[in-house]
């Protein structure tokens, strides 16, 4: 969070998850700390860098339909 300059609200709770990965044919688990996005102070500038999922899905659906000759 410090790396990207994202601040958290005072009521933000840390959640610890575990990521499992394979390295040198051995299974490893690493703890990862994350926060609920609603507990973060996201600026408008940061928000504009990300395309909302609904908009992205809609764009993909339109591209698929064009490839199939639907709505052309």
Order of alpha helices (4+ residues) and beta strands (2+ residues): beta-beta-beta-beta-alpha-alpha
